[in-house]
Every structure is written in structure tokens, then in C-alpha cells.
Amino acid sequence: VLIACSKAAETSAAVKIFKRMVEQGQKPTILSYGALLSALEKGKRYDEARQVWEHMLKVGLKPNLYAYTTMASIFSGHGKPNMVETIIDDMVSAGIEPTVVTYNAIISGFARNGFSSAAYDWFDRMKAQNIPPNHVTYEMMIEALANEGKPRLAYELYLRARTQRLALSSKAYDTVVQSSLESGANIEVRLLGERPPERKGNAQGRNTSSQVS
């Protein structure tokens, strides 16, 4: 039930379920904590998430890849780059290597909240760590750069994704074209290729709980 609440972004319900578990003598596992952290992230209840994280560590539970990734997303969404650094350092020290999903979660957190420079820094770091960005990474970066008035960079990223044969969404294509038109940026639209077909459903995979590598 806790996991279902988390996936449905029912934050308050997830908190109630977790509290009921504890009250009834059930000992939460790392899976329980991970689901609660994810629910709190989706509800943007960052301070509560940090308290849950600290309590989880206090009771001796060792975070897994999912928990670390969720916390990295929470701290990036909260605009705390130093805490993101700390989480990643702790993660690596624990012998757990960040994946493309981890980096996407960080980039998404910064990008959604107007920190495109920080998002771009982690995009570069991702490549430096030999973790190839996927279509989700590029789409998030394109949207963030376009929203912050950097259409030329968004355009160049779209072209770079094409050279890597990544299938970007029609939304990313439209974002590049529209932002360039609105800003008067001089781009060659023909180099973007044909407009991609519309995707069915939510294929973006931007939440840490649904991203795929």
C-alpha cells in the first residue's frame, strides 16, 4: 500500500500508512523508507524527507541505490548543490555507483526549479564519468535551457542527441523551434530533421520511480 501511494503521488496517504506501520509494531525496511522518501519528494515536502532520511540512518538501515537517488533528487529540487555532492560522495563510499537514472534525477531536480547552470554542470559530470546521457537527459536539459533563455544551447544539444541516434520527443523538437523563434536565434531548422511523432502516454520517465536507463 505504501508503494502504491508513492507511485500515485499520494504523499499524505503515504505518511499515514508509514506511521500506522510503526504504531502497529511493524519494522519499516529500506523498501518502506524508499517509498516514503519518494512520496515526500513528489509532494515537495523536502524538510520532512530529510528528517526521514536522517532517522533511517539513525536506526541503522543502509540506503540502497533507489534511496540515494531519491535523496539526490530531493536535494537538487530544493536547490542544495552541496547536499547533492554529499549524497553522491556517501553513495560512492558505500560502494554504490551512480547510474544514468541517478544523474537524470539530479539534473531533473535542478532543471525543474530553475537551476539550469547546476543541471548543466551535472550533465557534463555525467559524461566525464563515462555514463552516456539518454533521451531523458537530453530532453530535460533542452527544456531547462529553453526556459532560461538559452535557445542556442538547447538547439546544439538537440543536434548532439541526433548524432548519437537518440530518439527525442516531439516536445523537445517543438521546444527548440519555438524558443529559437521567440528569441530570434539564428538556427537551421532543417538540421533538426523531421519532427518526431507524438509519443503515447508518459514516456519521459522523469521521476526517480519511473526512469529507465
Residue pairs with C-beta under 8 A, 6 or more apart in sequence:
1 17
2 14
2 17
2 18
2 21
2 32
2 35
2 36
2 39
3 31
3 35
5 11
5 13
5 14
5 17
5 35
5 39
6 14
6 35
6 36
6 38
6 39
6 42
6 209
7 209
9 39
9 42
9 43
10 39
11 39
11 40
11 42
11 43
11 45
12 43
14 35
14 36
14 39
14 40
15 36
15 39
15 40
15 48
18 28
18 32
18 36
21 28
21 32
22 28
28 36
29 61
30 56
30 61
30 62
30 63
30 64
30 67
33 52
33 53
33 56
33 61
33 67
34 64
34 66
34 67
34 70
36 52
37 49
37 52
37 53
37 67
37 70
37 71
37 74
38 66
38 70
38 207
38 208
38 209
40 46
40 48
40 49
40 52
40 74
41 49
41 70
41 73
41 74
41 77
41 208
42 207
44 77
46 74
46 75
46 77
46 78
49 70
49 71
49 74
50 74
53 67
53 71
56 63
56 67
57 63
62 94
63 71
63 91
63 94
63 96
64 96
65 91
65 96
65 99
65 102
66 208
68 87
68 88
68 90
68 91
68 94
68 96
68 98
68 102
69 98
69 99
69 101
69 102
69 105
69 208
70 105
70 208
71 87
72 84
72 87
72 88
72 91
72 98
72 102
72 105
72 106
72 109
73 105
73 106
73 108
73 109
73 208
74 109
75 81
75 83
75 84
75 87
75 109
76 84
76 105
76 106
76 107
76 108
76 109
76 110
76 113
76 115
76 118
76 122
77 109
77 110
77 112
77 113
78 109
78 113
79 110
79 113
79 115
81 110
81 115
81 118
84 106
84 122
88 98
88 102
91 97
91 98
91 102
92 98
98 129
98 131
99 131
99 213
100 126
100 131
100 132
100 133
100 134
100 137
100 213
101 208
101 211
101 212
101 213
103 122
103 123
103 125
103 126
103 131
103 133
103 137
104 134
104 136
104 137
104 140
104 205
104 206
104 211
105 208
105 211
106 119
106 122
107 119
107 122
107 123
107 126
107 137
107 140
107 141
108 140
108 206
110 116
110 118
110 119
110 122
110 144
111 119
111 140
111 141
111 143
111 144
112 144
114 147
114 148
116 144
116 145
116 147
116 148
116 150
119 140
119 141
119 144
120 141
120 144
120 145
123 133
123 137
123 141
126 133
126 137
127 133
132 164
133 141
134 166
134 213
135 161
135 166
135 167
135 168
135 169
136 204
136 205
136 206
136 211
136 212
138 157
138 158
138 160
138 161
138 166
138 168
138 172
139 168
139 169
139 171
139 172
139 204
140 206
141 154
141 157
142 154
142 157
142 158
142 168
142 172
142 175
142 176
143 154
143 171
143 172
143 175
145 151
145 153
145 154
145 157
146 154
146 175
146 176
146 178
146 179
149 183
151 176
151 179
151 180
151 182
151 183
151 185
151 187
152 180
152 185
152 187
154 175
154 176
154 179
154 180
155 176
155 180
155 185
155 187
155 192
158 168
158 172
158 173
158 176
158 192
159 191
159 192
161 168
162 168
162 192
162 193
167 196
168 196
169 196
169 199
169 203
169 204
170 195
170 196
170 197
170 198
170 199
172 196
173 192
173 195
173 196
174 195
176 187
176 192
177 189
177 192
179 185
180 187
180 189
202 210
205 211
205 212
